[in-house]
Amino acid sequence: MRKLIIFDLDGTLLCTHRHLYYAINRALASISLPPVAQETILHPAVL
């Protein structure tokens, strides 16, 4: 049985940007919100 889940949101282990973008927009759609542009998710503004 697997007992570990690894989240790699910054691309250290794998390049998962495309999958992250897809998952975020699926989550937004599930609560009836419009999709977000890929540039907004993958290239956020630096504060």
N, C-alpha and C positions, 0 to 999 in steps of 0.2 A: 504494500500500500504506500502511495506517495504521501509524504508529509511536509513537502516544501513547495512553495510557490514563489517564483522570482519575478519581480517587476523590473523591467529595464526600459524606463521611459526616456532615457537620454542617449540611447544607442551605444552604450559601452560594450555590451555583449553581442547584440545583434542590431542590424539596421531595420527597425520595425516602424518607421515613421508612417508608411503607407497603411499598415494595419491599425496603428493608433488613430489615424485620421478617420478610417472607416468605422472603427468602434465608437469613437466620440459622436460621429454623425448618426449612427444607428441608435445610440442612447438618446440623443436629442429627438430623433424621429419618434421614439417610443413614448415620449411625453409631449408630442405634438408641437415641437419647436422646430424652426427652420434649420437647415444645415449651415455649418460654418465653413467659410472658405479655407482651402488647404493652407494658404499662406498665413492665415491667422493662427492656425494650430501649430504648424511646423516652423514658423519664423516669428515668434512673439516679439513684441516691442520690448526693448531693454529699458528698465526704469532707472 
